[in-house]
Amino acid sequence: MPFRIVSTSGAQSFELQEGSTLLVGRAASSDIPIFDPTISRRHAKLSSTSAGVEVSDLGSSNGTFVNGARVDNATVVVGDELTFGKVPFRVIVQEAAPRPQDERTRAVTPPTGATVLKQRAYDSPDGLLSSVFRAANLAEAKDDRSGLDGAARTEKKLALLLEVSKGLSRAVDVNALLDKITELVFQILDVDRVAIELVDADGGRVPTISRDRQGVITGKAIPQSIARMVVDEKVAVLSDNAPQDQRFGGQSILMQSVRSAMCAPLIGTEDVVQGVLYVDNITTTHRFNEEDLEFLTAFSNIAAVALENSKFAERIRHETMVRGNFERFFAPRLAAQIAGSAHKLKLGGDKSTVAVLFSDIRGFTALSETMRPDEVARLLSEYFTVMVEIVFRHGGTLDKFIGDAVMAQWGAPIGAADDADRAMDAALDMMHELETLNEQWASEGRPRLQIGIGLSFGESFAGYIGSERRLEYTVIGDVVNIASRLCSEAGGGEILVTDAVRAALAEAPPMHERGTMELKGKSLAIPVFSVST
């Protein structure tokens, strides 16, 4: 059954729903805030069950007591006295709330002396237009207004909502959008303060904006009991006499001198609460009415969709920028996949089985000494453009340029069963397309080039290496060193591969054994094969 704890003075009352766990403390953010010097910031925890309320003291300075006895952990039942520091409460049974009067708007009458709390269920984006017109119709039907006045106010409200939609669509980022929302609320409603909390990735509410009419940042949080109801139940609420509204506990409201308050959820097209929009008045009770609540709901629906679109646009801009950077090194398909998870980029990496290719121009240093710098740059640019396109065409990753050499790899960060085959196909294409380039260059009176290629296959460390300011994705290990050494040993027009490459190929091209090769750090020479091109 639901329980309630009521202070013996009658000033405070808190509902304890079965299965809920609430924090008691002096902090305004506590579930049960008690502003008394004998209360610690994190004083105790209450967990409600069907049998009673479990109490756990959190190491408070002045203790937690049940019927006068200090406890660390205890279970209290109806009739027990529960004291935090020097503030006593009585445990009672929570009376059932009256049934709603209708499906959309309900008025719940709290205990004697309390205000009437109005709640409006959330409209999905499909119901946004009806929400807008409902706000307008309420304005027109206001009891002691003439037909002309009502129609004029209806027209004004609709015009304002149209301007809201236009104004919010112009915001270029989330922060600018939130500023615009705040500015428009002050223009439209008679409020003293506007506050916005956004829901983070973990579901917690993060205070984002809290300003008064003069634009001063107040630093005051949205009363927790109000925000919690709005988020949990997805309803817009109106409290037109907040200090007497016992359904909200009242202490944080009293501390902030709130007289009237409204709060609405910011829910986008995916029916997920993105945050809450809160307004209050600290000078007058009964400042807001049902028309204002309807209008705030319509406004919040528009703001939520604009906020969702703004976040989506920011994500697209970020992914486009990241993808543009990645496409310099990764094949387009792979770049798109990595850009979508760019938040996971970090120092370090994993072991991966990769095929590594090194390609190097033979005698380029001597050749470049006979050419002007601009001729060298043009020749290399044309050569690298073709070589990189071949790597990407076969789904590889451009690791780096080393002088006139190209290093590429297949297998990291995403591997496939045919990595070795695709690396071999790329090596063969490099040789064939270089011949096409040489014919073109020869017809232009420019020098011909020859390249040697080395291919290896095996385990490597693959990941982001560098500093927090600049990361570079690369592979390191023996498989890289072997490919580099094979490339150095290959003659012009020759592709050298290891036995591991030959064994990994599903369809091996013609090749013959080239002998063995001794490598630095290796006790045994490895067999090397030359591919017929």
Beta strands, then each sheet from edge to edge (+ up, - down):
strand 1: 3-7
strand 2: 13-16
strand 3: 21-25
strand 4: 32-33
strand 5: 44-48
strand 6: 53-57
strand 7: 64-66
strand 8: 69-71
strand 9: 73-76
strand 10: 81-84
strand 11: 87-93
strand 12: 105-108
strand 13: 117-121
strand 14: 193-199
strand 15: 205-212
strand 16: 235-239
strand 17: 260-267
strand 18: 273-281
strand 19: 348-361
strand 20: 397-402
strand 21: 405-410
strand 22: 451-466
strand 23: 471-476
strand 24: 494-498
strand 25: 511-517
strand 26: 526-531
sheet 1: 2+ 1- 11+ 10- 7+ 8-
sheet 2: 4+ 3+ 5- 6+ 9-
sheet 3: 12+ 13- 16+ 17- 18+ 14- 15+
sheet 4: 20+ 21- 19+ 22- 23+
sheet 5: 20+ 21- 19+ 22- 24- 26+ 25-
end
